[in-house]
Amino acid sequence: MWCKRKGGHLTMILAGCRGTGKTTFLNTLIGEDMEGELPACEPMQVRDRKYHLQEDKFDMDLTVVDMPDFGANIDNQNTWLPLVKYIEYQYRSYLIQEEQPFRSQMRDNRVHVCVYFINPTNTDLSSLDIESMKEISKRVSLIPVIARSDTLNKDELYNFKSIITKTLKENEIEVCKYVTDSFATEKINAHSPYAIIGSNVVYTNPDGKLVRARKYGWGMVEVENAEHCDFIHIRDLLMSEHLLDLISATETHYTLFRQRFLKQRLSSTKAALNNEHPLQNTITGEEDGIASYVMYKKTLNLDDMVMLEKYNGEEEQLQQEARVHLDDIIRKQEAKFRELKASIYTKQKIYNNDLDDAHLSVKQLETEIEKLSPDDKDIIKDIAQKAGLPAGIPQPAPQSDDSTLATGFTIMF
């Protein structure tokens, strides 16, 4: 992000599921319809759109990044990954430009803020929202917002804000993590998560003023009325009062990324040196940055340097995290299957024991019947016929070879 007298440049991610009002928010933020015809977007693809804004002789280049089908799949695990890759790609691009001898034409496309839209459910956040905000907040300033907040009444909105705040704290998700100005931090904490509504339709309010609002049968909700929603607060944060605070926070995020990236790149170089020159002293990690750079610059050819510039340690880390997450899901599913299998075996054992007891009772009855006189047997036969039972001595039904449970008996005389 840069900001000068002639203007500035802001790159903003709008993240959240389809139907949460991201487009409406953008149009309301700018004050006019910025969409028009949009190009088709491949599934799971991130798109960016650039706009030039001018107000009171102040110019701003705005880049808006979004993912149209975010959260639209049946399986939404790691849906956040394309957005995170986009953020880190811009960091890497800026880092490589910094290493060039001529930097007067550097292009800064780093992302400065992510506005994350949460559905107004007034229930616990979904695992998709939690995981996405957790990963995004590690790399860029995060601002959670409650989309279409006018669908909740005041009590519901207060309760939902409490749920979100508690969930963020429990999952160690920080809002605008590296914004250090105490005044800005106090304002952010006072309103986050921001309850927003969007509209560019103008109505006349009860005071006779023309205002942007949403009109319902029961009344009207004004977009720029602080008593109705938090839109004016998030607009001030993004577009005016605290823009420089977001710039500073972006620099901190980038610095941390740069440290991790160069450390991983240096480790890759050390590994290459050890493979090619196992007997020669290699980088120990104690040298200063210039010595380290000279070392791998001298030992790698041009092709290796190109591969080194493309090296993406952060992506490997993300892939590893995804594998760990998948392994955890598999372990949990296997544990459930084991529990289900044990439960089935336990029930089968109980049923088999009951069946064995029934067989034993039948055998005891057989023994008693054998002791009866012929006249007594005829009496039992008559009783059985009157009861509609097959005549004869009770015999257990043969058990099948596949260990299925026997369920009946035959009566034979």
Secondary structure, DSSP 4 states (H G I P E B T S, - for coil): -EEETTEEEEEEEEEE-TTS-HHHHHHHHHTS---SS-----TT--EEEEEEEEETTEEEEEEEEE-TTTT-SS--TTTTHHHHHHHHHHHHHHHHHHTSS--TT-------EEEEEE---SSPPPHHHHHHHHHHHTTSEEEEEETTGGGS-HHHHHHHHHHHHHHHHHTTPPTTTT---HHHHHHHHHHPSEE------EEE-TTS-EEEEEEETTEEEETT-TTT-SHHHHHHHHHSTTHHHHHHHHHHHHHHHHHHHHHHHHHHHHHHHHHH-TTS----S-S-HHHHHHHHHHHS-HHHHHHHHH--HHHHHHHHHHHHHHHHHHHHHHHHHHHHHHHHHHHHHHHHHHHHHHHHHHHHHHHHHHTS-HHHHHHHHHHHHHTTPPPSEEEEPPPPTT-PPP--EEEE-
